[in-house]
């Protein structure tokens, strides 16, 4: 049948159909059985109405028809409600599983990969596209129900008149083929607008993350707004063209329905001499399915939006799978208590030997990629290393290489004289707790064992923020603090991780002079006494005596330190 063919085309051969079939846990046979019961009860309601109306014309009353009519309504009501509830539960379950798969894929990716991919694409996949799928769930479910109803009602029309049935099938086949041919480019257009939307979100992200800088420069603000406006205008124009096409197709489908009714009433009686006795029943049946057909056609824009969202989600998953460390998600220990099974390695020395790291070259300037190294560096347990250098000298990049976040282009990392294999890089990273220059501060002490929560009060007192913040059950009361206070709170979290090595990227730069002195003269010695190895980027030359080792960088290379040229 044309209707069943179109339903298969929409739901089985589409990305959305394949996605749902592969993701839902509900038995397809059970779902189809209940859907068939709902559709059959709908068709039965129509048949009972037609039959009862025929007897009413002859002044006959049939109480059994009324009882059967009520029973059919009850069956339809319970079946339809079951399907809608199950559909909502299944879709939300699918969304939860997809979100967690994406998050786990993110865990398996490397920092460079995430930096290239961009946060706007990831946020769209986790939030916006899954929301589109969630909002379309009920519409898609009802559309499937409508398709089932159309099939059973068409079968009822065939029972009434084969002539009407063949006319209906031929008419709908022609109309649907024209409709789908006219709608062929809709999905590609929708995917294009989704990608443009990512560009808009990226511009907004630039505005929010660089809000201070933007407020200091009208030119910068205008450039960001111009970029957002240009992409948004193109996306709006493309979406408008898509909606115009969908509107034209909707008008075409409505006109087709009216032509179908006219054909049933005016043409079919001419070509079928025995039709006139059934014209009323067949016309009623056609009127009965026009609403479902219109609803089915009207749901196609929502279906296309959901399909485009699903394709974007699947594309993001594929890209993250390709970028992830080994393409496999390790779900072991997902529910473990933090700190229980992640005891860091111990070490005596860490060496960078002939180490070189180079960023991937930009497409427009293959020779312009920034590089640090080659250099050799040794970190000794229990010691403090200060790293100095001007802006752009490679200090922060070195910290990312040292902590294993950036992979070496050349050279190797040695842990107690043994090379750190790629398969063990995460075990190596577990040695470090870090506060980078672009650090993120969470109110939650994620990754800190609950047995260490009691130490938070002591450290907040030492860092002089006990009057600003409270901590209850591993959650800080606020993170709305000054930059220096935010760094102090971040240091509380880093210390409570109890990692062997503490990496600090210009941590003291935002502290007041008195507390800066306290940090170098009191806190760093205390951290060393408690077993921490300190690697700190600093410009405070007056406190260089608090470190056993110092490394100076210029233009990505280790250089001799000249106190006359470099001082705070």
C-alpha positions in Angstrom: 0.0 0.0 0.0 1.1 3.6 -0.6 0.6 4.5 3.0 2.6 1.6 4.4 5.3 2.3 1.8 5.5 6.0 2.9 5.6 5.0 6.6 8.5 2.6 5.8 10.2 5.3 3.9 9.9 7.8 6.7 10.7 5.6 9.7 12.7 2.6 8.5 14.9 4.0 5.7 15.6 7.3 7.5 18.4 8.1 9.9 15.8 8.7 12.6 14.2 5.4 12.0 17.5 3.5 12.1 18.6 5.4 15.1 15.4 4.7 17.1 15.3 1.0 16.1 18.9 0.6 17.3 18.4 2.5 20.5 15.0 1.7 21.9 14.7 -1.2 24.4 11.0 -1.8 23.9 10.1 -5.0 22.0 9.2 -3.9 18.4 6.7 -6.8 18.1 4.9 -5.6 21.3 4.8 -2.0 20.2 3.5 -2.9 16.7 0.9 -5.2 18.2 -0.4 -2.4 20.5 -0.3 0.1 17.6 -2.2 -2.4 15.4 -4.8 -2.8 18.1 -5.2 1.0 18.4 -5.5 1.4 14.6 -7.9 -1.5 14.3 -10.1 0.0 17.1 -10.1 3.3 15.1 -11.2 1.5 12.0 -13.8 -0.4 14.0 -15.2 2.8 15.4 -15.7 4.1 11.8 -17.3 0.9 10.7 -19.7 0.9 13.6 -20.7 4.5 13.0 -21.4 3.8 9.3 -23.4 0.6 10.1 -25.3 2.3 12.9 -26.1 5.3 10.7 -27.4 2.9 8.0 -29.8 1.3 10.4 -30.8 4.7 11.9 -32.0 5.7 8.4 -34.3 2.7 8.5 -35.5 3.6 12.0 -33.8 0.6 13.5 -32.0 0.6 16.9 -29.1 -1.8 17.6 -28.0 -1.6 21.3 -25.2 -4.0 20.6 -23.6 -1.5 18.2 -23.6 1.1 21.0 -21.9 -1.4 23.3 -19.4 -2.3 20.7 -18.8 1.4 20.0 -18.0 2.0 23.6 -15.7 -1.0 23.8 -13.8 0.1 20.7 -13.3 3.6 22.3 -12.0 2.0 25.5 -9.6 -0.2 23.6 -8.4 2.7 21.6 -8.0 4.9 24.7 -5.9 2.4 26.6 -3.8 1.3 23.6 -3.1 4.9 22.6 -2.2 6.0 26.1 0.2 3.0 26.5 1.9 3.8 23.3 2.4 7.5 24.2 3.7 6.7 27.7 6.1 4.1 26.4 7.3 6.4 23.6 8.0 9.2 26.1 9.9 6.8 28.4 11.8 5.2 25.6 12.9 8.5 24.0 14.0 10.0 27.3 15.9 6.8 28.0 17.6 7.0 24.6 18.5 10.7 25.2 20.1 9.8 28.5 22.1 7.0 27.0 23.3 9.1 24.1 24.3 12.0 26.3 26.3 9.7 28.6 27.9 8.0 25.5 29.0 11.5 24.3 30.3 12.4 27.7 32.3 9.1 27.9 33.7 9.7 24.4 34.8 13.1 25.5 36.6 11.5 28.4 38.5 9.3 26.0 39.5 12.2 23.7 42.7 14.3 23.9 42.8 18.0 24.8 44.1 19.0 21.3 41.2 17.1 19.7 38.6 18.9 21.9 40.2 22.2 21.2 39.9 21.7 17.4 36.4 20.3 17.6 35.0 23.3 19.5 32.6 23.5 22.4 29.7 24.8 20.4 29.5 21.5 18.4 29.6 19.5 21.6 27.1 21.6 23.4 24.7 21.3 20.4 24.9 17.6 20.4 24.5 17.2 24.2 21.8 19.8 24.7 20.1 21.4 21.6 19.8 18.3 19.3 18.7 16.0 22.1 16.1 18.6 23.1 14.8 18.6 19.6 14.5 14.8 19.6 12.7 15.0 23.0 10.2 17.6 21.8 9.4 15.6 18.7 8.8 12.3 20.4 5.1 12.6 20.9 4.5 14.0 17.4 6.5 11.1 15.8 4.6 8.6 17.9 1.2 10.0 16.9 2.4 10.1 13.3 3.1 6.4 13.4 -0.3 5.8 14.9 -1.8 7.8 12.2 0.0 5.7 9.6 -1.4 2.5 11.2 -4.9 4.1 11.3 -4.6 5.0 7.6 -3.7 1.4 6.7 -6.7 -0.1 8.5 -9.1 2.5 7.2 -7.8 1.9 3.7 -8.5 -1.8 4.2 -12.1 -0.9 5.3 -12.5 1.2 2.2 -11.4 -1.9 0.2 -14.0 -3.9 1.9 -16.7 -1.3 1.0 -15.6 -0.9 -2.6 -12.6 -2.2 -4.6 -13.1 0.6 -7.1 -12.8 3.3 -4.4 -9.8 1.4 -2.9 -7.8 1.3 -6.2 -8.7 5.0 -7.0 -7.5 5.9 -3.5 -4.2 4.0 -3.8 -3.5 5.4 -7.2 -4.3 8.9 -6.2 -2.2 8.8 -3.0 0.7 7.1 -4.8 0.9 9.9 -7.3 0.4 12.6 -4.7 3.0 11.2 -2.2 5.6 10.7 -5.0 5.2 14.3 -6.0 5.3 15.4 -2.4 8.5 13.5 -1.5 10.2 14.6 -4.8 9.5 18.2 -3.9 10.8 17.6 -0.3 14.0 15.9 -1.3 16.3 18.7 -0.4 14.7 19.6 2.9 16.9 17.5 5.1 20.1 18.7 3.6 19.0 22.3 4.0 18.1 21.6 7.7 21.6 20.1 8.3 23.1 23.2 6.7 21.2 25.5 9.0 22.2 23.4 12.1 25.9 23.9 11.1 25.3 27.6 10.7 23.7 27.7 14.1 26.9 26.3 15.6 28.7 29.2 14.1 26.3 31.6 15.8 26.8 29.8 19.2 30.6 30.0 18.6 30.4 33.8 18.2 28.2 34.1 21.3 30.7 32.0 23.2 33.5 34.3 22.1 31.5 37.3 23.4 30.8 35.6 26.8 34.2 34.2 27.4 35.9 37.5 26.2 33.3 39.8 27.7 35.9 41.9 29.5 38.0 42.4 26.4 34.9 43.1 24.3 33.7 45.8 26.7 37.1 47.5 26.2 36.9 47.6 22.4 34.0 48.8 20.3 35.8 47.4 17.2 36.1 43.9 18.8 32.4 44.0 19.9 31.3 45.1 16.5 33.3 42.4 14.8 31.9 39.7 17.0 28.3 41.0 16.5 28.9 41.3 12.8 30.1 37.7 12.6 27.1 36.5 14.6 24.7 38.6 12.6 26.1 37.4 9.2 25.9 33.7 10.1 22.5 34.1 11.8 21.1 36.0 8.7 22.3 33.2 6.4 20.8 30.5 8.7 17.6 32.5 8.9 17.4 32.8 5.2 18.1 29.2 4.6 15.6 28.1 7.2 13.0 30.5 5.7 13.5 28.9 2.3 13.1 25.5 3.9 9.9 26.5 5.7 8.5 28.0 2.5 9.1 24.7 0.7 7.4 22.9 3.5 4.4 25.3 3.4 4.1 24.8 -0.3 4.1 21.1 0.2 1.5 21.3 2.9 -0.8 23.4 0.7 -0.2 20.8 -2.1 -1.2 18.0 0.3 -4.4 19.8 1.4 -5.4 20.4 -2.2 -4.7 16.8 -3.0 -7.1 15.7 -0.2 -9.9 17.9 -1.6 -9.3 16.6 -5.1 -9.4 13.0 -3.7 -12.8 13.8 -2.1 -14.1 15.2 -5.4 -12.9 12.2 -7.2 -14.7 9.9 -4.8 -17.9 11.8 -5.1 -18.0 12.9 -8.7 -15.7 10.5 -10.7 -16.0 7.1 -9.0 -19.8 6.8 -9.4 -19.3 7.3 -13.2 -16.8 4.5 -13.6 -18.6 2.1 -11.1 -22.3 1.4 -11.6 -22.7 -0.3 -8.3 -20.9 2.4 -6.3 -23.8 4.8 -5.6 -25.1 2.6 -2.7 -21.7 2.8 -1.0 -20.8 6.5 -1.9 -21.8 7.7 1.6 -19.8 5.1 3.5 -16.7 5.5 1.3 -16.9 9.3 1.4 -17.2 9.1 5.2 -14.2 6.8 5.4 -12.2 9.2 3.2 -13.2 12.1 5.4 -12.2 10.0 8.4 -8.6 9.5 7.2 -8.1 13.0 5.8 -7.4 14.2 9.3 -4.8 11.5 10.0 -3.2 12.0 6.5 -3.0 15.8 7.1 -1.5 15.2 10.5 1.0 12.7 9.0 2.0 15.2 6.3 2.1 18.0 8.9 4.4 16.0 11.1 7.0 15.8 8.3 8.7 19.1 9.2 9.1 17.9 12.8 10.2 14.6 11.5 12.8 16.3 9.3 14.1 18.4 12.2 14.4 15.3 14.4 16.2 13.5 11.6 18.6 16.3 11.1 19.2 16.5 14.9 19.8 12.7 15.0 22.2 12.9 12.1 24.1 15.6 13.9 24.2 13.5 17.1 25.4 10.5 15.2 28.0 12.5 13.4 29.3 13.9 16.7 29.4 10.4 18.2 31.4 9.2 15.1 33.8 12.1 15.3 34.4 11.6 19.0 34.8 7.9 18.5 37.4 8.5 15.9 39.2 11.1 18.1 39.0 9.0 21.3 42.1 7.2 22.5 41.2 3.7 21.3 37.6 4.0 20.0 36.3 2.0 23.0 34.5 3.4 26.0 35.7 1.9 29.2 32.7 1.8 31.5 34.4 0.0 34.3 34.5 1.8 37.6 32.0 4.4 36.4 30.2 4.3 39.7 33.2 3.9 42.0 33.8 6.2 44.8 36.3 8.8 43.6 39.8 8.1 44.9 39.1 4.5 45.9 40.5 2.8 42.8 42.5 5.6 41.3 45.5 5.7 43.6 48.2 7.7 41.8 51.5 6.1 40.9 54.6 6.9 43.0 57.7 8.3 41.5 61.2 9.5 42.2 62.0 11.3 39.0 60.2 12.4 35.8 62.3 13.3 32.8 61.5 14.9 29.5 64.3 13.7 27.1 64.8 15.5 23.8 61.2 16.6 24.1 59.6 18.5 21.2 55.9 19.5 20.9 54.5 21.3 17.9 50.9 22.4 17.4 49.1 21.1 14.2 49.9 23.7 11.5 47.1 26.0 10.4 45.9 25.3 6.9 46.8 28.8 5.6 50.3 28.8 7.1 51.9 25.3 7.4 55.1 26.8 8.6 53.5 29.0 11.3 52.8 26.3 13.9 54.2 27.1 17.4 56.8 24.7 18.7 58.6 24.1 22.0 61.8 22.2 22.4 63.9 20.2 22.0 64.8 20.3 25.7 65.7 18.0 28.6 64.1 18.4 32.0 64.1 16.4 35.2 61.5 16.7 38.0 62.7 15.3 41.3 60.2 14.2 44.0 59.7 16.6 46.9 61.4 19.5 45.1 60.1 22.8 43.8 60.7 23.9 40.2 59.9 27.4 39.1 59.4 28.1 35.4 59.9 31.6 34.1 59.7 33.3 30.8 57.9 36.1 28.9 54.5 35.9 27.4 54.3 33.5 24.5 57.6 31.8 25.5 55.9 28.4 25.8 55.5 28.0 29.6 51.8 27.0 29.6 52.4 24.7 26.7 55.3 23.1 28.6 53.0 22.4 31.5 50.5 20.6 29.2 53.3 18.5 27.8 54.7 17.7 31.2 51.3 16.6 32.5 50.7 14.4 29.4 47.8 16.6 28.1 49.7 17.4 24.9 51.5 14.4 23.2 55.1 14.8 22.3 55.9 15.3 18.7 59.4 13.9 19.3 61.3 12.6 22.4 59.9 10.7 25.3 58.7 11.0 28.9 60.6 8.8 31.4 59.1 7.8 34.8 61.9 6.6 37.1 64.0 6.0 34.0 61.3 4.0 32.1 59.4 5.4 29.0 55.8 6.2 29.6 53.9 4.1 27.1 50.9 5.6 25.3 48.6 2.9 26.8 49.7 4.1 30.3 49.5 7.8 29.7 46.4 8.2 31.9 48.1 6.5 34.8 50.9 9.0 34.4 48.5 11.9 34.3 47.1 10.8 37.7 50.3 12.0 39.3 49.3 15.6 38.8 46.8 18.1 40.2 46.9 21.4 38.3 45.6 24.9 38.3 46.2 26.2 34.8 46.0 29.8 33.7 42.6 29.2 32.2 41.5 27.0 35.1 37.8 26.0 35.6 36.4 26.3 39.1 33.6 24.0 40.1 31.6 24.3 43.3 31.7 20.5 43.5 34.8 18.7 44.8 34.7 16.2 41.9 37.4 13.6 42.1 38.1 14.2 45.8 37.5 11.2 48.1 34.8 11.9 50.7 37.3 11.0 53.4 39.3 14.1 52.6 36.4 16.6 52.9 37.2 17.3 56.5 40.5 18.9 55.4 38.7 21.6 53.4 38.1 23.8 56.5 41.7 23.8 57.5 42.9 24.8 54.0 40.2 27.5 53.6 41.4 29.0 56.9 45.1 28.9 55.7 44.1 30.5 52.4 42.0 33.1 54.3 38.7 32.5 52.6 36.9 30.9 55.5 34.7 34.0 55.8 33.9 33.9 52.0 33.0 30.3 51.4 31.6 27.3 53.2 31.8 23.7 52.2 29.0 21.2 52.9 29.1 17.6 51.7 31.8 18.3 49.1 30.0 21.4 47.7 31.3 25.0 48.1 28.6 27.5 48.9 29.7 29.9 46.1 32.3 30.4 43.4 31.3 34.0 42.8 34.6 35.5 44.1 37.4 37.7 42.9 40.0 36.1 40.6 42.5 35.8 43.5 40.0 34.2 45.8 38.8 31.8 43.0 42.4 30.7 42.7 42.6 30.1 46.4 39.4 28.0 46.3 40.8 26.0 43.3 44.0 25.4 45.3 41.8 23.9 48.1 40.4 21.4 45.7 43.7 20.6 44.1 45.4 20.0 47.5 42.5 17.7 48.6 43.1 15.5 45.6 46.3 14.3 47.4 48.2 14.0 44.1 52.0 13.8 44.3 52.7 16.7 42.0 51.0 20.1 42.2 51.2 22.3 39.0 50.5 26.0 39.3 50.4 28.3 36.3 51.0 31.9 37.6 48.8 31.1 40.6 50.2 34.0 42.7 49.8 36.6 40.0 46.3 37.6 41.2 47.1 37.7 44.9 47.7 40.8 47.0 51.3 41.4 48.1 50.8 40.2 51.6 49.2 37.0 50.7 51.7 36.5 47.8 54.5 36.6 50.4 52.6 34.1 52.6 52.2 31.8 49.6 55.9 31.6 48.9 57.2 31.7 52.5 54.6 29.6 54.3 52.3 27.6 52.0 54.9 26.3 49.5 57.1 24.9 52.3 54.0 23.4 54.0 53.0 21.7 50.8 56.4 20.2 50.4 56.4 19.0 53.9 53.1 17.2 53.1 54.8 15.4 50.2 53.9 17.6 47.3 56.3 18.2 44.4 55.7 21.7 43.1 56.0 22.9 39.5 55.0 26.5 39.3 55.1 29.2 36.6 56.0 32.5 38.3 57.3 36.0 37.7 58.1 36.7 41.3 61.9 36.9 41.1 62.2 38.1 44.7 61.0 34.6 45.9 63.1 32.5 43.6 65.1 31.3 46.6 62.1 29.2 47.7 62.6 26.8 44.8 65.4 24.2 44.4 65.4 24.5 40.7 64.5 27.1 38.1 63.9 26.8 34.3 63.7 29.8 32.0 62.1 29.8 28.6 62.3 32.0 25.6 60.7 31.3 22.2 59.8 27.8 23.1 63.4 26.9 24.2 65.2 26.6 27.5 67.4 29.7 27.9 69.7 31.2 30.5 68.0 33.4 33.1 69.2 37.0 33.1 67.9 38.8 36.3 68.7 42.2 34.8 66.3 41.5 31.8 63.7 39.5 33.7 62.2 40.5 37.0 58.8 41.1 38.5 
